[in-house]
Amino acid sequence: MNVLISGGCKNGKTGFAQDIAVRLSGNGKRYYVATMIPCDDEDRARILRHIEGRSDMGFETLECSRDIAACMNGAKSDATFLIDSVTALLVNEMYPDPHMEQADQSAAFRCQSGLLRVAREAKNAVFVSDYIYSDAIRYDSFTETYRTCLALLDRTLAEVCDTVIELCAGNAVCHKGGLDL
Amino acid sequence: MVLIIGGAYQGKLDFAKLHYGISEEDIYTCTEENGIRFGAPCIFQLEEFTLWCVRNGTDAVKFFRAHRPEWENSILICQDIFCGVVPLGADMRAWREMTGRLCAYLSREAESVSRIFCGLEQKLK
């Protein structure tokens, strides 16, 4: 089973996704696939908070900042994967050198095929993304390209996932499927 | 009138094409430069029309009220731009407010309102 969880920033998406992954996996193996590459102390503190938050939930953490389907290499076939997050994965693939403003144009399609492979081959997968499409700002083409690509991934996942949830202030709005997992 | 709203790149136009049989020739796309022209079965990017309104000192809701017979059987599509931080620029703030007020008015008048999220319809009315 596949679940997509999106919504605004700081709405409890990770915590919610972890609970879903625990319920889906039952007694099976569960992996937390961390995609973020920490850039500063703020990132490192956030990662530590996340690690602490899931310490007693039975996840094994896999670091996978690019080539997302590789997270399944050597993993148990009946495992549940929590991919946190699609947003960071796309950043890493699009901007391999954070000091260069040159986007890798093929990144979105690479992410798309990798994510589809996870959705197809994993027993259960929970994908976390971010809803960044509803503000009144005219972005530069750099940011606008990123938004277009993330929307492509979100829509791809929404199509193949059994359940699609939007979190709003910690509350789940169900756009597809249901929460009776 | 049918109102379709949703964030950028969420598939609002694809939804209109699929569910209401809209084809490319049926679509009028608003622009910041030219504003709006009524008459097409589907009017896309109302948020560009509201930006035109801000630039030209026009009240979008009054404008729509005055032209009611011309759009009351149309499918209207607008990007939801209401959820970010308050924009720093005065014209962007005015744009956001104008778009919000227009969508609230059109929602009241619409027989159906759909919000598109990641390509999926959420029926609001």
Interface residues (C-beta under 8 A of the other chain):
Chain A: L4 S6 G8 Y131 Y133 S134 D135 A136 I137 R138 R147 T148 A151 L152 D154 R155 L157 A158 E159 V164 E166 V173 H175 K176
Chain B: G6 G7 A8 Y9 Q10 G11 Q79 D80 I81 F82 C83 G84 V85 P87 M92 R93 W95 R96 T99 F117 C118 G119 L120 Q122
